[in-house]
Amino acid sequence: MATVELTTANFDEVTGSDGIVLVDFWAEWCGPCKRFAPVYERSSEKHPDIVFGKVDTEAQQELGAKFDIRSIPTIMAIRDGVIVFAQPGALPESALENLIEQVQALDMDDVRKQLADHKH
């Protein structure tokens, strides 16, 4: 599956559903972002069951601010509407694949319980 452009108009709809959504916060002027793009694209082709979204932080400054993106690229993993990972920096392909495996292996009932316990 090709990557999906995420905007303020579709972000909540795309990331709020069940399943895994990876988000790449990037910008046209960012060298590391451009080097990471083919890695992200290859990974999206290997995992058709995962949504691979891209947020252009120049065009979507509201989203960058909402998630306090201070460095790009930043990779975020969302599963079943819950942000389970966010980290700045381009990942090597092996690290991106490892991240995907870890997100797939999460027990989301346990994650939700930990979040609920943490809020109290």
Biopython code that builds the backbone (N, CA, C, O; Angstrom):
import numpy as np
from Bio.PDB.StructureBuilder import StructureBuilder

atoms = [
    (1, "MET", "N", (0.843, -1.183, 0.000)),
    (1, "MET", "CA", (0.000, 0.000, 0.000)),
    (1, "MET", "C", (0.885, 1.242, 0.000)),
    (1, "MET", "O", (1.889, 1.299, 0.710)),
    (2, "ALA", "N", (0.517, 2.204, -0.777)),
    (2, "ALA", "CA", (1.282, 3.451, -0.801)),
    (2, "ALA", "C", (0.999, 4.238, 0.472)),
    (2, "ALA", "O", (0.062, 3.937, 1.211)),
    (3, "THR", "N", (1.811, 5.232, 0.709)),
    (3, "THR", "CA", (1.601, 6.050, 1.895)),
    (3, "THR", "C", (0.391, 6.970, 1.688)),
    (3, "THR", "O", (0.022, 7.295, 0.560)),
    (4, "VAL", "N", (-0.206, 7.373, 2.796)),
    (4, "VAL", "CA", (-1.391, 8.225, 2.799)),
    (4, "VAL", "C", (-0.994, 9.592, 3.341)),
    (4, "VAL", "O", (-0.338, 9.685, 4.379)),
    (5, "GLU", "N", (-1.389, 10.651, 2.642)),
    (5, "GLU", "CA", (-1.121, 11.996, 3.151)),
    (5, "GLU", "C", (-2.108, 12.296, 4.263)),
    (5, "GLU", "O", (-3.321, 12.218, 4.071)),
    (6, "LEU", "N", (-1.576, 12.641, 5.433)),
    (6, "LEU", "CA", (-2.432, 12.971, 6.568)),
    (6, "LEU", "C", (-2.491, 14.483, 6.731)),
    (6, "LEU", "O", (-1.478, 15.178, 6.650)),
    (7, "THR", "N", (-3.705, 14.973, 6.962)),
    (7, "THR", "CA", (-3.945, 16.408, 7.145)),
    (7, "THR", "C", (-4.807, 16.594, 8.386)),
    (7, "THR", "O", (-5.284, 15.623, 8.975)),
    (8, "THR", "N", (-5.001, 17.843, 8.776)),
    (8, "THR", "CA", (-5.887, 18.094, 9.917)),
    (8, "THR", "C", (-7.289, 17.579, 9.618)),
    (8, "THR", "O", (-8.025, 17.222, 10.538)),
    (9, "ALA", "N", (-7.667, 17.536, 8.339)),
    (9, "ALA", "CA", (-9.007, 17.095, 7.956)),
    (9, "ALA", "C", (-9.206, 15.587, 8.121)),
    (9, "ALA", "O", (-10.308, 15.155, 8.461)),
    (10, "ASN", "N", (-8.164, 14.772, 7.887)),
    (10, "ASN", "CA", (-8.366, 13.317, 7.926)),
    (10, "ASN", "C", (-7.578, 12.599, 9.025)),
    (10, "ASN", "O", (-7.738, 11.390, 9.192)),
    (11, "PHE", "N", (-6.741, 13.300, 9.771)),
    (11, "PHE", "CA", (-5.844, 12.660, 10.738)),
    (11, "PHE", "C", (-6.612, 11.822, 11.769)),
    (11, "PHE", "O", (-6.316, 10.641, 11.949)),
    (12, "ASP", "N", (-7.595, 12.428, 12.442)),
    (12, "ASP", "CA", (-8.321, 11.712, 13.497)),
    (12, "ASP", "C", (-9.082, 10.510, 12.950)),
    (12, "ASP", "O", (-9.157, 9.464, 13.595)),
    (13, "GLU", "N", (-9.644, 10.670, 11.761)),
    (13, "GLU", "CA", (-10.395, 9.570, 11.141)),
    (13, "GLU", "C", (-9.465, 8.398, 10.820)),
    (13, "GLU", "O", (-9.792, 7.247, 11.108)),
    (14, "VAL", "N", (-8.321, 8.688, 10.232)),
    (14, "VAL", "CA", (-7.378, 7.633, 9.836)),
    (14, "VAL", "C", (-6.749, 6.976, 11.060)),
    (14, "VAL", "O", (-6.628, 5.752, 11.100)),
    (15, "THR", "N", (-6.347, 7.760, 12.055)),
    (15, "THR", "CA", (-5.617, 7.203, 13.201)),
    (15, "THR", "C", (-6.526, 6.701, 14.313)),
    (15, "THR", "O", (-6.064, 6.011, 15.221)),
    (16, "GLY", "N", (-7.804, 7.034, 14.257)),
    (16, "GLY", "CA", (-8.708, 6.651, 15.339)),
    (16, "GLY", "C", (-9.336, 5.287, 15.174)),
    (16, "GLY", "O", (-10.016, 4.805, 16.081)),
    (17, "SER", "N", (-9.122, 4.654, 14.033)),
    (17, "SER", "CA", (-9.756, 3.351, 13.800)),
    (17, "SER", "C", (-8.873, 2.219, 14.330)),
    (17, "SER", "O", (-7.722, 2.433, 14.710)),
    (18, "ASP", "N", (-9.441, 1.009, 14.344)),
    (18, "ASP", "CA", (-8.680, -0.155, 14.793)),
    (18, "ASP", "C", (-7.554, -0.455, 13.811)),
    (18, "ASP", "O", (-7.640, -0.137, 12.625)),
    (19, "GLY", "N", (-6.506, -1.067, 14.326)),
    (19, "GLY", "CA", (-5.368, -1.422, 13.488)),
    (19, "GLY", "C", (-4.188, -0.519, 13.777)),
    (19, "GLY", "O", (-4.209, 0.295, 14.700)),
    (20, "ILE", "N", (-3.150, -0.686, 12.957)),
    (20, "ILE", "CA", (-1.895, 0.041, 13.164)),
    (20, "ILE", "C", (-1.754, 1.129, 12.111)),
    (20, "ILE", "O", (-1.971, 0.907, 10.920)),
    (21, "VAL", "N", (-1.385, 2.311, 12.589)),
    (21, "VAL", "CA", (-1.078, 3.432, 11.697)),
    (21, "VAL", "C", (0.306, 3.940, 12.084)),
    (21, "VAL", "O", (0.540, 4.286, 13.242)),
    (22, "LEU", "N", (1.219, 3.986, 11.123)),
    (22, "LEU", "CA", (2.516, 4.621, 11.341)),
    (22, "LEU", "C", (2.439, 6.010, 10.715)),
    (22, "LEU", "O", (1.870, 6.186, 9.638)),
    (23, "VAL", "N", (3.012, 6.979, 11.394)),
    (23, "VAL", "CA", (2.979, 8.355, 10.896)),
    (23, "VAL", "C", (4.411, 8.866, 10.806)),
    (23, "VAL", "O", (5.182, 8.783, 11.762)),
    (24, "ASP", "N", (4.745, 9.396, 9.636)),
    (24, "ASP", "CA", (6.057, 10.011, 9.391)),
    (24, "ASP", "C", (5.838, 11.512, 9.292)),
    (24, "ASP", "O", (5.232, 11.996, 8.336)),
    (25, "PHE", "N", (6.332, 12.245, 10.282)),
    (25, "PHE", "CA", (6.307, 13.713, 10.238)),
    (25, "PHE", "C", (7.564, 14.152, 9.504)),
    (25, "PHE", "O", (8.672, 13.816, 9.923)),
    (26, "TRP", "N", (7.408, 14.902, 8.409)),
    (26, "TRP", "CA", (8.531, 15.239, 7.539)),
    (26, "TRP", "C", (8.328, 16.632, 6.947)),
    (26, "TRP", "O", (7.296, 17.268, 7.163)),
    (27, "ALA", "N", (9.332, 17.096, 6.195)),
    (27, "ALA", "CA", (9.229, 18.341, 5.429)),
    (27, "ALA", "C", (10.113, 18.225, 4.190)),
    (27, "ALA", "O", (11.105, 17.495, 4.182)),
    (28, "GLU", "N", (9.739, 18.948, 3.159)),
    (28, "GLU", "CA", (10.439, 18.911, 1.874)),
    (28, "GLU", "C", (11.913, 19.309, 2.011)),
    (28, "GLU", "O", (12.768, 18.744, 1.329)),
    (29, "TRP", "N", (12.215, 20.268, 2.878)),
    (29, "TRP", "CA", (13.581, 20.797, 3.009)),
    (29, "TRP", "C", (14.485, 19.922, 3.879)),
    (29, "TRP", "O", (15.675, 20.207, 4.013)),
    (30, "CYS", "N", (13.937, 18.871, 4.464)),
    (30, "CYS", "CA", (14.652, 18.056, 5.450)),
    (30, "CYS", "C", (15.417, 16.915, 4.780)),
    (30, "CYS", "O", (14.809, 15.979, 4.261)),
    (31, "GLY", "N", (16.755, 16.993, 4.790)),
    (31, "GLY", "CA", (17.595, 15.959, 4.184)),
    (31, "GLY", "C", (17.363, 14.569, 4.757)),
    (31, "GLY", "O", (17.133, 13.631, 3.994)),
    (32, "PRO", "N", (17.416, 14.406, 6.092)),
    (32, "PRO", "CA", (17.177, 13.081, 6.669)),
    (32, "PRO", "C", (15.790, 12.531, 6.314)),
    (32, "PRO", "O", (15.618, 11.322, 6.161)),
    (33, "CYS", "N", (14.796, 13.430, 6.184)),
    (33, "CYS", "CA", (13.442, 12.993, 5.805)),
    (33, "CYS", "C", (13.457, 12.388, 4.408)),
    (33, "CYS", "O", (12.837, 11.355, 4.157)),
    (34, "LYS", "N", (14.175, 13.048, 3.504)),
    (34, "LYS", "CA", (14.237, 12.559, 2.121)),
    (34, "LYS", "C", (14.970, 11.221, 2.046)),
    (34, "LYS", "O", (14.605, 10.358, 1.248)),
    (35, "ARG", "N", (16.000, 11.045, 2.873)),
    (35, "ARG", "CA", (16.727, 9.774, 2.882)),
    (35, "ARG", "C", (15.874, 8.659, 3.496)),
    (35, "ARG", "O", (15.993, 7.497, 3.107)),
    (36, "PHE", "N", (15.016, 9.016, 4.453)),
    (36, "PHE", "CA", (14.166, 8.027, 5.121)),
    (36, "PHE", "C", (12.960, 7.626, 4.251)),
    (36, "PHE", "O", (12.442, 6.519, 4.397)),
    (37, "ALA", "N", (12.520, 8.497, 3.368)),
    (37, "ALA", "CA", (11.302, 8.261, 2.581)),
    (37, "ALA", "C", (11.296, 6.921, 1.838)),
    (37, "ALA", "O", (10.287, 6.219, 1.900)),
    (38, "PRO", "N", (12.382, 6.524, 1.131)),
    (38, "PRO", "CA", (12.349, 5.232, 0.427)),
    (38, "PRO", "C", (12.267, 4.038, 1.386)),
    (38, "PRO", "O", (11.655, 3.022, 1.055)),
    (39, "VAL", "N", (12.872, 4.155, 2.558)),
    (39, "VAL", "CA", (12.800, 3.091, 3.578)),
    (39, "VAL", "C", (11.345, 2.924, 4.018)),
    (39, "VAL", "O", (10.834, 1.807, 4.107)),
    (40, "TYR", "N", (10.695, 4.045, 4.290)),
    (40, "TYR", "CA", (9.297, 4.059, 4.731)),
    (40, "TYR", "C", (8.394, 3.482, 3.634)),
    (40, "TYR", "O", (7.485, 2.701, 3.914)),
    (41, "GLU", "N", (8.652, 3.872, 2.399)),
    (41, "GLU", "CA", (7.863, 3.405, 1.252)),
    (41, "GLU", "C", (8.011, 1.890, 1.078)),
    (41, "GLU", "O", (7.018, 1.191, 0.876)),
    (42, "ARG", "N", (9.244, 1.379, 1.156)),
    (42, "ARG", "CA", (9.470, -0.072, 1.031)),
    (42, "ARG", "C", (8.729, -0.825, 2.134)),
    (42, "ARG", "O", (8.120, -1.864, 1.883)),
    (43, "SER", "N", (8.785, -0.303, 3.336)),
    (43, "SER", "CA", (8.115, -0.948, 4.453)),
    (43, "SER", "C", (6.599, -0.954, 4.236)),
    (43, "SER", "O", (5.926, -1.925, 4.581)),
    (44, "SER", "N", (6.061, 0.131, 3.664)),
    (44, "SER", "CA", (4.610, 0.192, 3.415)),
    (44, "SER", "C", (4.191, -0.883, 2.411)),
    (44, "SER", "O", (3.073, -1.395, 2.480)),
    (45, "GLU", "N", (5.083, -1.222, 1.483)),
    (45, "GLU", "CA", (4.773, -2.265, 0.495)),
    (45, "GLU", "C", (4.818, -3.661, 1.123)),
    (45, "GLU", "O", (4.122, -4.571, 0.673)),
    (46, "LYS", "N", (5.637, -3.826, 2.162)),
    (46, "LYS", "CA", (5.748, -5.125, 2.839)),
    (46, "LYS", "C", (4.582, -5.385, 3.784)),
    (46, "LYS", "O", (4.292, -6.536, 4.110)),
    (47, "HIS", "N", (3.914, -4.324, 4.226)),
    (47, "HIS", "CA", (2.873, -4.444, 5.262)),
    (47, "HIS", "C", (1.562, -3.809, 4.796)),
    (47, "HIS", "O", (1.202, -2.724, 5.252)),
    (48, "PRO", "N", (0.846, -4.483, 3.886)),
    (48, "PRO", "CA", (-0.399, -3.901, 3.369)),
    (48, "PRO", "C", (-1.496, -3.765, 4.429)),
    (48, "PRO", "O", (-2.469, -3.038, 4.228)),
    (49, "ASP", "N", (-1.336, -4.464, 5.553)),
    (49, "ASP", "CA", (-2.339, -4.400, 6.621)),
    (49, "ASP", "C", (-2.138, -3.186, 7.533)),
    (49, "ASP", "O", (-2.952, -2.948, 8.425)),
    (50, "ILE", "N", (-1.079, -2.427, 7.325)),
    (50, "ILE", "CA", (-0.770, -1.254, 8.154)),
    (50, "ILE", "C", (-0.929, 0.004, 7.308)),
    (50, "ILE", "O", (-0.548, 0.032, 6.138)),
    (51, "VAL", "N", (-1.497, 1.044, 7.914)),
    (51, "VAL", "CA", (-1.598, 2.332, 7.216)),
    (51, "VAL", "C", (-0.305, 3.100, 7.469)),
    (51, "VAL", "O", (0.095, 3.287, 8.618)),
    (52, "PHE", "N", (0.337, 3.537, 6.413)),
    (52, "PHE", "CA", (1.556, 4.343, 6.504)),
    (52, "PHE", "C", (1.178, 5.764, 6.099)),
    (52, "PHE", "O", (0.947, 6.047, 4.924)),
    (53, "GLY", "N", (1.118, 6.652, 7.091)),
    (53, "GLY", "CA", (0.735, 8.032, 6.825)),
    (53, "GLY", "C", (1.929, 8.954, 6.856)),
    (53, "GLY", "O", (2.937, 8.674, 7.505)),
    (54, "LYS", "N", (1.801, 10.067, 6.140)),
    (54, "LYS", "CA", (2.862, 11.078, 6.127)),
    (54, "LYS", "C", (2.224, 12.431, 6.422)),
    (54, "LYS", "O", (1.194, 12.789, 5.850)),
    (55, "VAL", "N", (2.862, 13.177, 7.333)),
    (55, "VAL", "CA", (2.411, 14.531, 7.652)),
    (55, "VAL", "C", (3.502, 15.506, 7.221)),
    (55, "VAL", "O", (4.604, 15.499, 7.770)),
    (56, "ASP", "N", (3.189, 16.337, 6.241)),
    (56, "ASP", "CA", (4.100, 17.407, 5.817)),
    (56, "ASP", "C", (3.977, 18.517, 6.856)),
    (56, "ASP", "O", (2.977, 19.233, 6.904)),
    (57, "THR", "N", (5.011, 18.648, 7.688)),
    (57, "THR", "CA", (4.931, 19.591, 8.809)),
    (57, "THR", "C", (4.878, 21.045, 8.355)),
    (57, "THR", "O", (4.465, 21.914, 9.123)),
    (58, "GLU", "N", (5.289, 21.321, 7.124)),
    (58, "GLU", "CA", (5.175, 22.691, 6.599)),
    (58, "GLU", "C", (3.717, 23.000, 6.246)),
    (58, "GLU", "O", (3.208, 24.072, 6.571)),
    (59, "ALA", "N", (3.061, 22.065, 5.587)),
    (59, "ALA", "CA", (1.674, 22.268, 5.161)),
    (59, "ALA", "C", (0.693, 22.038, 6.307)),
    (59, "ALA", "O", (-0.404, 22.595, 6.308)),
    (60, "GLN", "N", (1.084, 21.222, 7.280)),
    (60, "GLN", "CA", (0.185, 20.841, 8.378)),
    (60, "GLN", "C", (0.787, 21.262, 9.723)),
    (60, "GLN", "O", (0.988, 20.434, 10.611)),
    (61, "GLN", "N", (1.067, 22.541, 9.856)),
    (61, "GLN", "CA", (1.724, 23.030, 11.071)),
    (61, "GLN", "C", (0.894, 22.782, 12.330)),
    (61, "GLN", "O", (1.443, 22.607, 13.418)),
    (62, "GLU", "N", (-0.434, 22.768, 12.178)),
    (62, "GLU", "CA", (-1.313, 22.500, 13.317)),
    (62, "GLU", "C", (-1.046, 21.113, 13.904)),
    (62, "GLU", "O", (-0.990, 20.949, 15.123)),
    (63, "LEU", "N", (-0.880, 20.116, 13.029)),
    (63, "LEU", "CA", (-0.615, 18.753, 13.507)),
    (63, "LEU", "C", (0.754, 18.669, 14.163)),
    (63, "LEU", "O", (0.912, 18.010, 15.191)),
    (64, "GLY", "N", (1.735, 19.327, 13.581)),
    (64, "GLY", "CA", (3.064, 19.352, 14.192)),
    (64, "GLY", "C", (3.006, 19.944, 15.591)),
    (64, "GLY", "O", (3.652, 19.441, 16.510)),
    (65, "ALA", "N", (2.239, 21.004, 15.750)),
    (65, "ALA", "CA", (2.102, 21.654, 17.067)),
    (65, "ALA", "C", (1.320, 20.768, 18.032)),
    (65, "ALA", "O", (1.676, 20.651, 19.205)),
    (66, "LYS", "N", (0.255, 20.146, 17.532)),
    (66, "LYS", "CA", (-0.596, 19.296, 18.378)),
    (66, "LYS", "C", (0.214, 18.183, 19.039)),
    (66, "LYS", "O", (-0.007, 17.844, 20.202)),
    (67, "PHE", "N", (1.156, 17.620, 18.278)),
    (67, "PHE", "CA", (1.948, 16.499, 18.803)),
    (67, "PHE", "C", (3.345, 16.932, 19.249)),
    (67, "PHE", "O", (4.213, 16.095, 19.496)),
    (68, "ASP", "N", (3.552, 18.240, 19.348)),
    (68, "ASP", "CA", (4.798, 18.800, 19.863)),
    (68, "ASP", "C", (6.013, 18.257, 19.093)),
    (68, "ASP", "O", (7.014, 17.857, 19.688)),
    (69, "ILE", "N", (5.899, 18.254, 17.763)),
    (69, "ILE", "CA", (6.985, 17.769, 16.921)),
    (69, "ILE", "C", (8.054, 18.856, 16.854)),
    (69, "ILE", "O", (7.817, 19.938, 16.317)),
    (70, "ARG", "N", (9.229, 18.563, 17.403)),
    (70, "ARG", "CA", (10.317, 19.539, 17.452)),
    (70, "ARG", "C", (11.467, 19.178, 16.528)),
    (70, "ARG", "O", (12.322, 20.013, 16.233)),
    (71, "SER", "N", (11.484, 17.934, 16.075)),
    (71, "SER", "CA", (12.568, 17.457, 15.229)),
    (71, "SER", "C", (11.968, 16.518, 14.191)),
    (71, "SER", "O", (11.108, 15.696, 14.507)),
    (72, "ILE", "N", (12.428, 16.646, 12.952)),
    (72, "ILE", "CA", (11.924, 15.748, 11.921)),
    (72, "ILE", "C", (13.100, 15.059, 11.240)),
    (72, "ILE", "O", (14.189, 15.630, 11.177)),
    (73, "PRO", "N", (12.908, 13.856, 10.735)),
    (73, "PRO", "CA", (11.635, 13.140, 10.798)),
    (73, "PRO", "C", (11.328, 12.650, 12.219)),
    (73, "PRO", "O", (12.231, 12.382, 13.012)),
    (74, "THR", "N", (10.049, 12.543, 12.510)),
    (74, "THR", "CA", (9.589, 11.886, 13.728)),
    (74, "THR", "C", (8.650, 10.776, 13.297)),
    (74, "THR", "O", (7.768, 10.983, 12.465)),
    (75, "ILE", "N", (8.845, 9.606, 13.865)),
    (75, "ILE", "CA", (7.994, 8.457, 13.576)),
    (75, "ILE", "C", (7.076, 8.231, 14.770)),
    (75, "ILE", "O", (7.519, 8.210, 15.918)),
    (76, "MET", "N", (5.794, 8.062, 14.481)),
    (76, "MET", "CA", (4.800, 7.784, 15.515)),
    (76, "MET", "C", (4.064, 6.509, 15.128)),
    (76, "MET", "O", (3.735, 6.304, 13.960)),
    (77, "ALA", "N", (3.809, 5.655, 16.112)),
    (77, "ALA", "CA", (3.018, 4.447, 15.882)),
    (77, "ALA", "C", (1.746, 4.551, 16.709)),
    (77, "ALA", "O", (1.779, 4.838, 17.905)),
    (78, "ILE", "N", (0.627, 4.310, 16.039)),
    (78, "ILE", "CA", (-0.676, 4.378, 16.693)),
    (78, "ILE", "C", (-1.357, 3.028, 16.462)),
    (78, "ILE", "O", (-1.433, 2.543, 15.333)),
    (79, "ARG", "N", (-1.841, 2.441, 17.529)),
    (79, "ARG", "CA", (-2.564, 1.174, 17.379)),
    (79, "ARG", "C", (-3.912, 1.300, 18.067)),
    (79, "ARG", "O", (-3.995, 1.681, 19.234)),
    (80, "ASP", "N", (-4.956, 0.979, 17.338)),
    (80, "ASP", "CA", (-6.327, 1.054, 17.848)),
    (80, "ASP", "C", (-6.613, 2.423, 18.468)),
    (80, "ASP", "O", (-7.287, 2.524, 19.493)),
    (81, "GLY", "N", (-6.092, 3.467, 17.831)),
    (81, "GLY", "CA", (-6.349, 4.834, 18.283)),
    (81, "GLY", "C", (-5.477, 5.314, 19.429)),
    (81, "GLY", "O", (-5.659, 6.430, 19.915)),
    (82, "VAL", "N", (-4.522, 4.483, 19.875)),
    (82, "VAL", "CA", (-3.647, 4.840, 21.007)),
    (82, "VAL", "C", (-2.219, 5.036, 20.488)),
    (82, "VAL", "O", (-1.679, 4.163, 19.808)),
    (83, "ILE", "N", (-1.609, 6.186, 20.810)),
    (83, "ILE", "CA", (-0.206, 6.407, 20.440)),
    (83, "ILE", "C", (0.657, 5.517, 21.325)),
    (83, "ILE", "O", (0.674, 5.671, 22.546)),
    (84, "VAL", "N", (1.370, 4.588, 20.702)),
    (84, "VAL", "CA", (2.185, 3.640, 21.469)),
    (84, "VAL", "C", (3.681, 3.878, 21.296)),
    (84, "VAL", "O", (4.494, 3.259, 21.982)),
    (85, "PHE", "N", (4.047, 4.779, 20.375)),
    (85, "PHE", "CA", (5.464, 5.064, 20.136)),
    (85, "PHE", "C", (5.582, 6.387, 19.406)),
    (85, "PHE", "O", (4.802, 6.669, 18.496)),
    (86, "ALA", "N", (6.543, 7.191, 19.796)),
    (86, "ALA", "CA", (6.870, 8.411, 19.045)),
    (86, "ALA", "C", (8.331, 8.730, 19.322)),
    (86, "ALA", "O", (8.753, 8.814, 20.475)),
    (87, "GLN", "N", (9.103, 8.907, 18.241)),
    (87, "GLN", "CA", (10.533, 9.178, 18.407)),
    (87, "GLN", "C", (11.058, 9.937, 17.198)),
    (87, "GLN", "O", (10.788, 9.569, 16.055)),
    (88, "PRO", "N", (11.823, 11.017, 17.464)),
    (88, "PRO", "CA", (12.444, 11.712, 16.338)),
    (88, "PRO", "C", (13.629, 10.923, 15.800)),
    (88, "PRO", "O", (14.255, 10.139, 16.513)),
    (89, "GLY", "N", (13.918, 11.149, 14.525)),
    (89, "GLY", "CA", (15.075, 10.524, 13.900)),
    (89, "GLY", "C", (14.667, 9.496, 12.861)),
    (89, "GLY", "O", (13.705, 8.749, 13.041)),
    (90, "ALA", "N", (15.415, 9.475, 11.776)),
    (90, "ALA", "CA", (15.179, 8.485, 10.723)),
    (90, "ALA", "C", (15.642, 7.124, 11.227)),
    (90, "ALA", "O", (16.719, 7.003, 11.810)),
    (91, "LEU", "N", (14.836, 6.121, 11.002)),
    (91, "LEU", "CA", (15.184, 4.770, 11.432)),
    (91, "LEU", "C", (15.771, 3.982, 10.267)),
    (91, "LEU", "O", (15.298, 4.103, 9.137)),
    (92, "PRO", "N", (16.797, 3.175, 10.531)),
    (92, "PRO", "CA", (17.242, 2.239, 9.497)),
    (92, "PRO", "C", (16.112, 1.231, 9.250)),
    (92, "PRO", "O", (15.247, 1.032, 10.103)),
    (93, "GLU", "N", (16.136, 0.612, 8.091)),
    (93, "GLU", "CA", (15.048, -0.308, 7.722)),
    (93, "GLU", "C", (14.844, -1.401, 8.764)),
    (93, "GLU", "O", (13.706, -1.740, 9.088)),
    (94, "SER", "N", (15.928, -1.953, 9.289)),
    (94, "SER", "CA", (15.801, -3.033, 10.279)),
    (94, "SER", "C", (15.116, -2.537, 11.554)),
    (94, "SER", "O", (14.325, -3.264, 12.155)),
    (95, "ALA", "N", (15.415, -1.313, 11.965)),
    (95, "ALA", "CA", (14.793, -0.755, 13.172)),
    (95, "ALA", "C", (13.308, -0.474, 12.937)),
    (95, "ALA", "O", (12.488, -0.674, 13.834)),
    (96, "LEU", "N", (12.962, -0.015, 11.740)),
    (96, "LEU", "CA", (11.556, 0.223, 11.416)),
    (96, "LEU", "C", (10.782, -1.096, 11.429)),
    (96, "LEU", "O", (9.668, -1.162, 11.949)),
    (97, "GLU", "N", (11.372, -2.137, 10.860)),
    (97, "GLU", "CA", (10.726, -3.454, 10.866)),
    (97, "GLU", "C", (10.579, -3.972, 12.300)),
    (97, "GLU", "O", (9.555, -4.561, 12.646)),
    (98, "ASN", "N", (11.594, -3.754, 13.125)),
    (98, "ASN", "CA", (11.547, -4.166, 14.522)),
    (98, "ASN", "C", (10.432, -3.415, 15.259)),
    (98, "ASN", "O", (9.703, -4.011, 16.053)),
    (99, "LEU", "N", (10.300, -2.123, 15.002)),
    (99, "LEU", "CA", (9.238, -1.329, 15.617)),
    (99, "LEU", "C", (7.866, -1.899, 15.227)),
    (99, "LEU", "O", (6.987, -2.049, 16.076)),
    (100, "ILE", "N", (7.695, -2.210, 13.953)),
    (100, "ILE", "CA", (6.420, -2.765, 13.482)),
    (100, "ILE", "C", (6.110, -4.073, 14.207)),
    (100, "ILE", "O", (4.980, -4.284, 14.646)),
    (101, "GLU", "N", (7.108, -4.952, 14.335)),
    (101, "GLU", "CA", (6.909, -6.223, 15.042)),
    (101, "GLU", "C", (6.496, -5.978, 16.491)),
    (101, "GLU", "O", (5.603, -6.652, 17.004)),
    (102, "GLN", "N", (7.136, -5.023, 17.148)),
    (102, "GLN", "CA", (6.807, -4.736, 18.547)),
    (102, "GLN", "C", (5.385, -4.190, 18.691)),
    (102, "GLN", "O", (4.662, -4.571, 19.611)),
    (103, "VAL", "N", (4.989, -3.306, 17.787)),
    (103, "VAL", "CA", (3.637, -2.737, 17.844)),
    (103, "VAL", "C", (2.606, -3.837, 17.579)),
    (103, "VAL", "O", (1.557, -3.874, 18.222)),
    (104, "GLN", "N", (2.904, -4.733, 16.629)),
    (104, "GLN", "CA", (1.989, -5.844, 16.336)),
    (104, "GLN", "C", (1.848, -6.779, 17.540)),
    (104, "GLN", "O", (0.784, -7.362, 17.746)),
    (105, "ALA", "N", (2.896, -6.926, 18.324)),
    (105, "ALA", "CA", (2.901, -7.867, 19.445)),
    (105, "ALA", "C", (2.254, -7.302, 20.707)),
    (105, "ALA", "O", (2.028, -8.042, 21.665)),
    (106, "LEU", "N", (1.955, -6.016, 20.722)),
    (106, "LEU", "CA", (1.388, -5.411, 21.926)),
    (106, "LEU", "C", (0.054, -6.041, 22.313)),
    (106, "LEU", "O", (-0.764, -6.374, 21.456)),
    (107, "ASP", "N", (-0.146, -6.194, 23.604)),
    (107, "ASP", "CA", (-1.445, -6.596, 24.139)),
    (107, "ASP", "C", (-2.191, -5.294, 24.436)),
    (107, "ASP", "O", (-1.935, -4.638, 25.445)),
    (108, "MET", "N", (-3.109, -4.933, 23.551)),
    (108, "MET", "CA", (-3.750, -3.619, 23.676)),
    (108, "MET", "C", (-4.645, -3.520, 24.905)),
    (108, "MET", "O", (-4.848, -2.421, 25.421)),
    (109, "ASP", "N", (-5.184, -4.632, 25.384)),
    (109, "ASP", "CA", (-5.953, -4.582, 26.637)),
    (109, "ASP", "C", (-5.032, -4.167, 27.776)),
    (109, "ASP", "O", (-5.414, -3.367, 28.630)),
    (110, "ASP", "N", (-3.810, -4.714, 27.786)),
    (110, "ASP", "CA", (-2.828, -4.365, 28.804)),
    (110, "ASP", "C", (-2.398, -2.898, 28.665)),
    (110, "ASP", "O", (-2.250, -2.196, 29.666)),
    (111, "VAL", "N", (-2.200, -2.442, 27.429)),
    (111, "VAL", "CA", (-1.811, -1.050, 27.190)),
    (111, "VAL", "C", (-2.894, -0.100, 27.715)),
    (111, "VAL", "O", (-2.591, 0.879, 28.397)),
    (112, "ARG", "N", (-4.159, -0.396, 27.391)),
    (112, "ARG", "CA", (-5.258, 0.456, 27.864)),
    (112, "ARG", "C", (-5.342, 0.452, 29.392)),
    (112, "ARG", "O", (-5.613, 1.486, 30.002)),
    (113, "LYS", "N", (-5.110, -0.713, 30.011)),
    (113, "LYS", "CA", (-5.138, -0.815, 31.478)),
    (113, "LYS", "C", (-4.017, 0.048, 32.068)),
    (113, "LYS", "O", (-4.239, 0.783, 33.031)),
    (114, "GLN", "N", (-2.818, -0.042, 31.491)),
    (114, "GLN", "CA", (-1.699, 0.759, 31.994)),
    (114, "GLN", "C", (-1.994, 2.247, 31.844)),
    (114, "GLN", "O", (-1.681, 3.031, 32.740)),
    (115, "LEU", "N", (-2.592, 2.646, 30.724)),
    (115, "LEU", "CA", (-2.943, 4.046, 30.539)),
    (115, "LEU", "C", (-3.966, 4.506, 31.575)),
    (115, "LEU", "O", (-3.853, 5.599, 32.128)),
    (116, "ALA", "N", (-4.972, 3.653, 31.833)),
    (116, "ALA", "CA", (-5.998, 3.998, 32.816)),
    (116, "ALA", "C", (-5.380, 4.099, 34.214)),
    (116, "ALA", "O", (-5.696, 5.018, 34.970)),
    (117, "ASP", "N", (-4.500, 3.154, 34.553)),
    (117, "ASP", "CA", (-3.834, 3.184, 35.860)),
    (117, "ASP", "C", (-2.956, 4.423, 35.992)),
    (117, "ASP", "O", (-2.864, 5.008, 37.072)),
    (118, "HIS", "N", (-2.315, 4.821, 34.909)),
    (118, "HIS", "CA", (-1.410, 5.950, 34.917)),
    (118, "HIS", "C", (-2.156, 7.277, 35.116)),
    (118, "HIS", "O", (-1.608, 8.219, 35.688)),
    (119, "LYS", "N", (-3.390, 7.345, 34.649)),
    (119, "LYS", "CA", (-4.171, 8.577, 34.753)),
    (119, "LYS", "C", (-4.666, 8.831, 36.172)),
    (119, "LYS", "O", (-5.014, 9.962, 36.511)),
    (120, "HIS", "N", (-4.703, 7.785, 37.008)),
    (120, "HIS", "CA", (-5.229, 7.945, 38.372)),
    (120, "HIS", "C", (-4.179, 8.408, 39.335)),
    (120, "HIS", "O", (-4.463, 8.589, 40.519)),
]
sb = StructureBuilder()
sb.init_structure("model")
sb.init_model(0)
sb.init_chain("A")
sb.init_seg("    ")
for serial, (resi, resn, name, xyz) in enumerate(atoms, 1):
    if name == "N":
        sb.init_residue(resn, " ", resi, " ")
    sb.init_atom(name, np.array(xyz, "f"), 0.0, 1.0, " ", f" {name:<3s}", serial, name[0])
structure = sb.get_structure()
